[in-house]
Amino acid sequence: MDQQEQVLVVERKAVVAGRMFQGFTPDVDLYLDKIFAGGVPRFMPRDQAEKDPSFKQVIPYVIMKYDTRFLSYIRGKRAGEKRLKGLRSIGIGGHINPADDLPLLGNSFDTYHNAVEREVREEVTVQAGYTEKIVGLINDDSNEVGSVHLGIVHCWTLDWPKVEKKEQMITQMVFMSLEELKAVRDSMESWSQLCLDNLTRMI
């Protein structure tokens, strides 16, 4: 991990006064207004953020869908987050850094969407048109990784299932049906499990 990397965070107490929701919530407007309120988002060193659960690192988490199938992959040996290595995922995304200019979000969500697209481009190449929607948020304080991260879940509905991997940490990438995903739920990272349990609500 690069000790100098700066990542976007929000104070836990700023998201929900006194209590953070647990699991998946579809209440996008309520929480996004809190997360991106003026003066709330800030950058801090990632090594510090990883050790301080009073802050949440904001992570866009993009689920890609074609027809009734969803993109899935396994995080390989080169996964950036070592604690997720070997687990199946249905989300593409990562940390937001100062180059994404997120403090401007008080005025516009354009910069956030640019950050999401950058994260996706770093990991995969999408060779199809798509429509996009933010469908929920994820918080999982039941484990070490989840306690310091907050996911903003996007659903990209693709015109064609043409996605190629770019990151070496992505292995065994394939589109899977809901039934196929349920059959391998136990092998998934916790965020993907939460998304899988709520896929019907999302779409």
For each residue, the residues with C-beta under 8 A, 3 or more apart:
1: 5 46 47 50 80
2: 5 46
3: 45 46 47
4: 45
5: 1 2 45 46 47 95 97
6: 43 44 45 46 97 98
7: 43 44 45 46 49 57 95 96 97
8: 41 42 43 57 58 95 96 97 100 102
9: 41 42 43 44 49 55 56 57 58
10: 14 15 34 35 40 41 42 55 56 58 150
11: 14 15 40 54 55 56
12: 15 16 20 53 54 55 56
13: 16 17 18 54
14: 10 11 34 35 37 40
15: 10 11 12 20 31 34 35 56 150
16: 12 13 19 20 21 31 34
17: 13
18: 13
19: 16
20: 12 15 16 139 141
21: 16 25 31 137 139
22: 139 140 141 142
23: 138 139 140 194
24: 136 137 138 153 194 195 197 198
25: 21 31 136 137 139
26: 135 136 198 201 202
27: 30 31 136 137
28: 31 32 134 135 136 137
29: 32 33
30: 27 33 34
31: 15 16 21 25 27 28 34 35 137
32: 28 29 35 36 134 137 152
33: 29 30 36 37
34: 10 14 15 16 30 31 37 40
35: 10 14 15 31 32 40 41 58 150 152
36: 32 33 40 41 105 106 109 112
37: 14 33 34 40 106
38: 106
39: 106
40: 10 11 14 34 35 36 37
41: 8 9 10 35 36 58 102 103 105
42: 8 9 10 103
43: 6 7 8 9 97 98 102
44: 6 7 9 48 49 55
45: 3 4 5 6 7 48 49
46: 1 2 3 5 6 7 49 50 57 95
47: 1 3 5 50 51
48: 44 45 51 52
49: 7 9 44 45 46 52 55 57 148
50: 1 46 47 57 148
51: 47 48 148
52: 48 49 55 148
53: 12 141 147 148
54: 11 12 13
55: 9 10 11 12 44 49 52 148
56: 9 10 11 12 15 139 148 149 150
57: 7 8 9 46 49 50 95 148 149 150
58: 8 9 10 35 41 96 150 152
59: 93 94 95 96 149 150 151 152
60: 93 94 96 112 115 116 119 151 152 154
61: 91 92 93 138 151 152 153 154 191 195
62: 91 92 93 116 119 120 154 155 156
63: 70 71 90 91 92 135 153 154 155 156 195 199 202
64: 70 71 92 126 130 156 158 163
65: 69 70 71 155 156 157 158 203
66: 69 71 128 157 158 159 160 161 175
67: 161
68: 177 178
69: 65 66 161 175 176 177
70: 63 64 65 90 175 176 177 178 181 199
71: 63 64 65 66 90 92 161 163 173 174 175
72: 88 89 90 173 174 175 176 181
73: 88 89 165 170 171 172 173 174
74: 86 87 88 89 170 171 172
75: 79 81 84 85 86 87 88 89 169 170 171 189
76: 79 85 86 168 169 170 171
77: 85 169
78: 167 168 169
79: 75 76 82 84 85 169
80: 1 94 169
81: 75 84 85 145
82: 79 85
83: 144 145
84: 75 79 81 87 89 145 189
85: 75 76 77 79 81 82
86: 74 75 76
87: 74 75 84 187 188 189 192
88: 72 73 74 75 184 187 188 189 192
89: 72 73 74 75 84 92 188 189 191 192
90: 63 70 71 72 181 188 192 195 196
91: 61 62 63 151 153 191 192 195
92: 61 62 63 64 71 89 119 120 123 124
93: 59 60 61 62 116 119 120 151 154
94: 59 60 80 119 122 123
95: 5 7 8 46 57 59
96: 7 8 58 59 60 100 102 115 119
97: 5 6 7 8 43 100
98: 6 43 101 102
99:
100: 8 96 97 111 112 114 115 118
101: 98 104 111
102: 8 41 43 96 98 105 111 112 115
103: 41 42 106
104: 101 107 108 111
105: 36 41 102 108 109 111 112
106: 36 37 38 39 103
107: 104
108: 104 105 111
109: 36 105 112 113
110: 113 114
111: 100 101 102 104 105 108 114 115
112: 36 60 100 102 105 109 115 116
113: 109 110 116 117 132
114: 100 110 111 117 118
115: 60 96 100 102 111 112 118 119
116: 60 62 93 112 113 119 120 154
117: 113 114 120 121
118: 100 114 115 121 122
119: 60 62 92 93 94 96 115 116 122 123
120: 62 92 93 116 117 123 124 126
121: 117 118 124 125 166
122: 94 118 119 166 167
123: 92 94 119 120 165 166 167 170
124: 92 120 121 163 164 165 166 167 170 173
125: 121 163 164 165 166
126: 64 120 130 156 158 162 163
127: 160 162 163 164
128: 66 158 159 160 161 162 163
129: 158 159 160
130: 64 126 156 157 158 159
131: 156 157
132: 113 154 155 156 157
133: 154 155 157
134: 28 32 152 153 154
135: 26 28 63 153 154 155 201 202 203
136: 24 25 26 27 28 153 198 201 202
137: 21 24 25 27 28 31 32 150 151 152 153
138: 23 24 61 150 151 153 191 194 195
139: 20 21 22 23 25 56 146 150 151
140: 22 23 143 146 147 190 191 194
141: 20 22 53 146 147
142: 22 146 190
143: 140 146 147 190
144: 83 147 148
145: 81 83 84 148 149 190
146: 139 140 141 142 143 149 190 191
147: 53 140 141 143 144
148: 49 50 51 52 53 55 56 57 144 145
149: 56 57 59 145 146
150: 10 15 35 56 57 58 59 137 138 139
151: 59 60 61 91 93 137 138 139 191
152: 32 35 58 59 60 61 134 137
153: 24 61 63 91 134 135 136 137 138 195 202
154: 60 61 62 63 93 116 132 133 134 135
155: 62 63 65 132 133 135 202 203
156: 62 63 64 65 126 130 131 132
157: 65 66 130 131 132 133
158: 64 65 66 126 128 129 130 161 162 163
159: 66 128 129 130
160: 66 127 128 129
161: 66 67 69 71 128 158 175
162: 126 127 128 158
163: 64 71 124 125 126 127 128 158 173
164: 124 125 127
165: 73 123 124 125 170 173
166: 121 122 123 124 125 170
167: 78 122 123 124 170
168: 76 78
169: 75 76 77 78 79 80
170: 73 74 75 76 123 124 165 166 167 173
171: 73 74 75 76
172: 73 74
173: 71 72 73 124 163 165 170
174: 71 72 73
175: 66 69 70 71 72 161
176: 69 70 72 180 181 184
177: 68 69 70 180 181
178: 68 70 181 182 196 199 200
179: 182 183
180: 176 177 183 184
181: 70 72 90 176 177 178 184 185 188 196 199
182: 178 179 185 196
183: 179 180
184: 88 176 180 181 187 188
185: 181 182 188 193 196
186:
187: 87 88 184
188: 87 88 89 90 181 184 185 192 193 196
189: 75 84 87 88 89 192 193
190: 140 142 143 145 146 193 194
191: 61 89 91 138 140 146 151 194 195
192: 87 88 89 90 91 188 189 195 196
193: 185 188 189 190 196 197
194: 23 24 138 140 190 191 197 198
195: 24 61 63 90 91 138 153 191 192 198 199 202
196: 90 178 181 182 185 188 192 193 199
197: 24 193 194
198: 24 26 136 194 195 201 202
199: 63 70 178 181 195 196 202 203
200: 178 203
201: 26 135 136 198
202: 26 63 135 136 153 155 195 198 199
203: 65 135 155 199 200
